[in-house]
Amino acid sequence: MRLLWVFTALAMLSSDLFASTRERLQEANFANTHMLEQSNLERKNQSILTYLWADVYAAAFYAPAQASAAQAFSKPLDQRLELYYFRNIDSQDVIKTAWVTLERQHDSDTLMRLRPGIDALHATFRDIRPGDRYALSFSTDNGLILEVNDQTAFSTQNKELAKAYLGIWLSPKGLSDKLRTSLLAD
C-alpha cells in the first residue's frame, strides 16, 4: 500500500518528471554550432542536471572545432556554456547557490577581489521560468558575456571573473561532478 502511495504521489507531481534524457535534450534544442564574434564554436557535449529526481536544466558546452572541451576550458579558449531551464527557480536561490559553490572553489582573497564583478553579474539575474535560456560566452578578445533569452545582460573584460564563474559548472568542486564530467568529456 505504501509503495502504491509513493508511486501515485510521484506521478501526480508532473508528467515531465519521467521524461527521458533524449526528450529533454530535444526540448532544449541546442544548436550544433554557435558563432562567437569571429570564432565558430561547435557543441562538444550536452547533459542534464537532475536534482532529487527532477530535471532542473539542460546544459551544452561549445568550443572551437580544433580543441576538446577540456582544452577549451583549461587554456582558456573561446567557449560557451548554455543552460535551458525546465523549472521555475527564484533568482535569489540561484545567487545563493553560486556563492556557496564559489566559496567552496576559491579562497577569500580571490572572492573579495572578484566580488564587485560577481555582484554586478548577479544584479542582472531575474526569476527563471521553464524555457528560459541563459548562456555564458567567453571570448579571449572580449571577455565574458551573459545572455538571457538571447539578449546580452552583462559583459566584462575581467578574465579571472570569467574563469571563476564558468568554473561553477566546469571546475572541480562545482555544482555537479557528473555534469562537469559530461560537459568536458572528449
N, C-alpha and C positions, 0 to 999 in steps of 0.2 A: 504494500500500500504506500509506504514512504517513497519508494522508487518511482511509482506512478505519479505522486505529487511533484517530485523534483522534475521529472520529465515534462509534466504539464506546465509547471512554472517556467521552465526554460523555453518551451515552445511559445508561451504567451509573451515572453519578453520582446521577441522580434523575429520575424521570419528570416531576416537577413543575418541573424546570429549564426546560421548554418551555411552561409554562402561559402563556396569553395575559394581557394586562393586564386584559381584561374578566373573565376567570375569576378572577384574583387579587382584583380588587375585589369580585366576588361573594362570594368566600370571606371577605373582610374584613367584608362585610355592615355597612357604616357606615349608621347611621340618617340619615334625611333631615333630622331636626331633633334638637336637644338642649336640654333645659330647664336653664339655669344660674341658680339662685336665681330671680329674677323675670324673667329675660330668656329669650325663646325664640330660640335660635340656629338658623340654617339652615346646612346643609352647602353651602359655597361651591364647594369643589374637593376632588378626591381624586387621588392619584397613587401610583406605586410607586417605591421606592428600590431600584435594582439595582446590585450591586457585582460586578465580574468575572463577568458573565453570570448571576449568581444573584440572584433576588428576595429582598431582606432583609426589608422590611416594606412595608405599605400605609399611607399617611397620608391623613388627612382634616382639613380646616380648616373650622371653624364660626364664624360671625359673625352679628350682627343683620341682619335682612332689609333694613333701610334703608341698610346700608353695604356697600361692596365688601370683599373680603378684605384688600386692601392698606390701605384706610382703617381697618379694624378693628385691624390690627396697628400702624399708624403713630401712631394717635391717643393711646393705645390705648383700644379699646372692649372690652366683654365678648367673649371669644373662647375657642375650644377647639381644641387640636391633639390628634388621636387617632392612635395608631400600633397597627397589628395586625401581629404578627411571624410570619414564615414559617420562621424558622431558630432554632436554638439559638445563644445568644450569652452569653458569660461576662460577668457584671456588671462585672468589672474592665476588660474591653475597652470596655464602654460608657462607664465613667467616664474612662478614658484618652482616648477619642475626644472626649468632651465637653470635657475640659480643653484638648486640642490646638485644638479649634475656638474655645473661649472665649479662649485666649491669642492666637489669630490676630485675633480681633474686638475685643479690649479692651486697654487699657494696664494696666500692672502695678498702679497705684494703685487703679483700679476693681476689679481682680480681688482685691486684698488686702482691700478693703472688703467685697466680696461673698463671700469665701472661707468664712466661718463658715456662711452660709446654704447655699451650694453643697455644702459638706461634709455638712451636715445632710440635705439632699435626697439626696445620693449614698448616705448611710448607709442609706437605705430601699430601695436597689436590691437585687435578687436576680438570679440567673441567669435568663435569658429562655428560654422554651420555645416551640415553634411553637404558635400560637393565643393566646399572651398578648397582652393589650391594655393599653397604657399611654396615659394621657391627661393633658395639662397644660391646665387651665382657668384663665383669668384673669377675675376679676370686678373691676370698678372699685371696688366697695364692699369686697370681702373679700380681694383679692389672688390669689395663686397656689395652686392645689390640684393635687397629683399623685395620680392614681388608678392603681392596678394591679389589673387584672381587676375593675373596678367598685368597688373598696374604696379609700377615702382612705388614702394612705400618708404624705402630707406636706402641710403648708399653711404659708403665710407671708403676712404683710401687706406685705412688702418689695416694692414695685412695681418698683424698679430691678432686683432679682433676677429678678422675673417677666419683665421685658422682655429681660434678658440671656439667660435660659435658653430662652425661646421663640425668641430670636434664633439659637440654634444651628441651627434649621431655617428661620427666616423672615427673618433679616438677611443682608446681603451678607457674603461670605467665610465662609458657613456650611458645613454638611455637604455640600450639593449645590446648585449653582446651578440645575440642571434641576428638582430637586424644589421649591425655593423659588419659581421662576417658575411652575410648575404650580399650587402651592397658593395663590399670591397673584394669579393671573390674574383679570381682570374678566370 
